[in-house]
């Protein structure tokens, strides 16, 4: 009977050891999420600053804040767009939302981010999605501005 008791005590211990080895070995493998994530644009300070500028501009669009939105435009963008077009762009009487996708470096100091502008049309009770992109440029001294409106 002692032999059976010792086997009974050894078997659970070996199961725990097997389970521990299994857990340790699986934790050393790369996760499926990490394997699917591609490097894409390097997350440097320029990329993050450009993304923040795009987000601030689209927040101004979402809230209908033309004054703060226009302050984020580069001089090149201000020359290309009319005042009426800007006022129409920022006039949001209906609920709105936006999506920003992964950006890419166009050339030194310029990033392009794909965006989706979503507005709720009150007549149809359906959301309208407009696909576009926004270009952000480094204007110097680590100051970023919108160079192309969505």
Secondary structure, DSSP 8 states (H G I E B T S, - for coil): -HHHHHHHHHHHHHHHHHHHHHHHHHHHS--HHHHH----S---HHHHHHHHHHHHHHHHHHHT-HHHHHHTB-HHHHHHS-HHHHHHHH---S-EEEEEEEEEEEETTEEEEEEEEEEEETTTTEEEEEEEEEEEEEEETTEEEEEE--
